[in-house]
């Protein structure tokens, strides 16, 4: 399966400013596979060391910081080969590196003393390890994050590259022909079922086996729950689990603001905030703050007491919610089920892949209005509404424009309606969420 991050890895390989690479990503998102595939395509060989599988490798980092000695010891212990005469021929991979903090710290010496080695590190709970400042030297590593497969990557895995090629050619805001619109709409429903975890996508793309795909997602959720026990304070383990299992209930409410009492009756923020932060550091959840106004930078206007919590993959959210795959065949039910939460989660995944700042949301009470997301694109803030149906009314976008008319250059609505531009309202079909940034640019060039 093709992953778009491959090009970023290639850019890293060719950079004259290359440092040891930290590849972040949740468990089973494809970190090990992408590094091995990258080495297979662009290096003569790979030297692979897994600290979870071989904990004995940790000892080589305890007594010395000498990179050459460490590599000699690793080669003798493992039988792996590193061409020290032509180091650019070998990709050195340290997997599950969060299990060996000393190895993480040694990246400083790879960077300073042996920059000619190509070193990539991966780990499923790296976000947790990196949240402890002593774990690694700042400024001595490059970072990349691998996310669940996008809808485009899902299409390519299912031999629907022609649909991706069509969307890539769109250079004008005008309705998409039914010959493309209808299959894209149907494929998006299946993506909501499988999500973007590579093993789940493979179960569907290669086997067309719904039961196998369901089991894969259950296994991944089970692996995450076992990871919760790795929290340093064991008393927080049940709290992490309770927050995780409450996410579907939180998103099923009309007002999706996270409420601790939904986690457990009588729960208070101060008791659960460490557990919640663990889930965010592990990149298993995304915390989206309420914004008080569309100002720059977007983070300066956060209301830290109000936020929504989403999961990092729409398929895992569907599985955790126990929504059966049969909903795939029931019109647009997948898009509207539990207040359109799957649609919002999917759109958030697409937006945060394209924009540097994490999106926010905006609300106003009495009567209630809510704009699902605010995105910062360069020095502009754009309101984004997600509608899970084709007959859409944008009350909240209208109210937002009334209130901030001098700051609203373009309003964006993602829905099941076709691509079009109505004055300053850009309607993007949900299946084109991955193209939001580009479509904003096209709308601009069309003389908005």
Secondary structure by P-SEA (a helix, b strand, c coil): ccccaaaaaaaaaacccccbbbbbbcccccaaaaaaaaaaccccccccccccccccccccccccccaaaaaaaaaaaccccccccccccbbbbbccccccaaaaaaaaaaaccccccbbbbbbcccccccccccccccccbbbbbbccccaaaaaaaacaaaaaaaaaacccccccccccaaaaaaaaaaaaaccccaaaaaaaaccccaaaaaaaaaaaaaaaaaaccccccccaaaaaaaaaaaaaaaaaccccccccccccccccccccaaaaaaaaaaccbbbbbbbcccccccccccccccbbbbcccaaaaaaaaccccccccccccccccccaaaaaaaaaaaaaacccccbbbbbccccccccccccccccbbbbbbbbcccccccaaaaaaaaaccccccbbbbbccccccccccbbbbccccccaaaaaaaaaaaacc
